[in-house]
Amino acid sequence: MLTRLHENVAAPERCPKPVIAKLHGFTFGVGLELALACDFRIAADDLVLGLPEVTIGMIPGSGGTQRLARLIGLGRAKDMILRGRRIRADEALELGIVTEVVNPASLDAAADSVAGELMQLSPLAIAMAKRVINRAYDGPLAVGLELEGLAYGFLRSSDDLREGVKSFVEKRDPQFRGT
């Protein structure tokens, strides 16, 4: 029997907007797999994460084996997954699993800060960049460069690009509309 849970867990990747995961405490199994599908992972310093499924005779089955290996490399992913190893926030930051570590009381503010930063940018350019990165990452370089070139060409005719250039010249903050 083939499970399709990975399709639900992949929802953050399909979302055209950036998705931020806030992680604290214990984040294991499918919880970590869901976080790995997000664009940003901000961790409290009390975080302990892992894919411990092998310790009960199973494997991560919702994309964890694939996303973790792509994120931190094959050897490091095998070390975590095959041993069912748990890691703390500082090691997760060092490995590149999380993008930032803060104290638990600052977790909401740190996520809000990233969200606020992203909201100042062109939603059209953000969505296009996310799509190109996600679609081309594990494919041949030539395909990725072609997809990037097509997206670049598309964005050249956008209102957001015109507004971005105009606001730069006028030394003011841009007012992007996503068009």
N, C-alpha and C positions, 0 to 999 in steps of 0.2 A: 504494500500500500504506500503510495506516494503522498507525502504531506504537502500542503500548500500554505502553511503558516508563513513561510518566507515571503509570500506575496503581500500579506498584511504588514509584516515587519518592514518591508521595503517602502511603505507609504511615505516616510520622510524624504526618500530619494526622489520620488515622483512629484512631490510638492514643488511647484515652481519658485516658491519663496524659501529663503534659508530657514532651516529648522535648528533650534538650539536645545540641547539636552542639558538639564541641570542634574548632576549626579551627587548623591551623598549617601553615607551609610554603606550598606551592602548592595551591590549591583551585579547580579549573577545571571547566567543563562540567558533566557530570552530578553530580560531587561537590558542586559549589555548588548545583545544583538540588535535590539531596537535603537539603542544609543549609537551604535556603530553606523546605523543607516542615517543618522543626523549629520548635519553639516558642521556643527560646532558642539563640543562637549566641554562643559565647564564643571569642574569638580570641587566639592568641598574637601578640605584636607583630611576629613574622616573617612573618605572613600576607600572601600575595599572592593575590587572587582575581579571577575574571573568567569571562565567558561568551564565549570567543573563537571560537565556531563559524563566524562569518561570515568569518574569516580563511582558512578552508579550504572555503568555499562551502556552508556549512550554517547552520542556526539552532539555538538551544537547543530541543530537542524533548521535554523531559521536565518541562515546566511552568515553565521558567526565564523565558520572556518574560512569562508571566502573574503569577507570584509576585513577581518582582523589581519589576515595574511597580506592583503593589498595595502593595509594601513601601516603595518609595522615590519613587514618582510616575512618571508617564509620561515626562516630559522627561529625568529622570536615568537611567531605565532605557534609553531610546533611546540616550543618550550612551554608556552602557557596552556595550550589545548591538550597536548598529549600527556602532560603531567597533572592537568587539572589545577594548575597553580593560581593562587590568588595573589594579586598585587595591590599595593597601596597607591594613593594619589601621586606621591612624588615619583614613583617609578612609572606610573601611567603617563605623567607629563614627560618624563625623560624618553619614553618609548614613542611618544607622539599620539597616544590614544586619546588624551585629553588636551585641550588647547590652553587651559588656564586652571590654576588651583588657588582657591581662596578659603578663608575661614568660613565655617557654616553660616555664620550670621551675615556674611557678605555675598552669599550665593545668589540671592535674588537680584541684588544690585549689580553684580557682575554680569548676569545674563541680560538684565535690562540695559546695561551700558552697551553691550554688543548689539542688541536689538536696536537701540537708539542710533548707533553708528550706521547700521545697515539701512535704517529708514531714511537716512540723509542721502543715500545713493540712488541712482536710477533703478527702479524696479525692473525695467525692461533689460538693462544691461546685467543686473544681478541674475535674473532668471535665465538669460542666454548663457552667461558664463557658467552657471551651475549645470545647465543642460549639456554644454560642450564638455565640461570636465567629467561629468558622470558617464556620458555616452562613449567618450573616446579613451578613457583612462586605460582600460585593459586591452585596447585594440592596437593595431599597428600605428606607428608614428605618422605615416603618410595619410592615413585615414583621419587621424586626429587633427593634423594640420589642415586638411581639406575642410573638415567640419568647422574648425576655428575660422578659416578664411571666409566661409559662407556666412557664418554668424557675424563676423566683422563687417562684411559687405552689407548685410541686412541692417545693422545698427548705424551704419554711416548715413542712412536716410531717415533716422529717427528724430523726432522732436526733442527727445532727451539729450541727444548729442548736441544739437544746436543750442539748447539751453545751457548745457554744461560748458561749452566753449564760450558762449556769450557771457555767462556769469564769471568765468575765469578772467576774461578780458576786462569786465566791469568791476572786478575785485569784490564780488558779493557771493553769498551762498546760493547755489542753484535751487530752483523750484521744479523738481522733476515731476512729471505726470504719468510716466509709464507708457508714453506713446512715441 
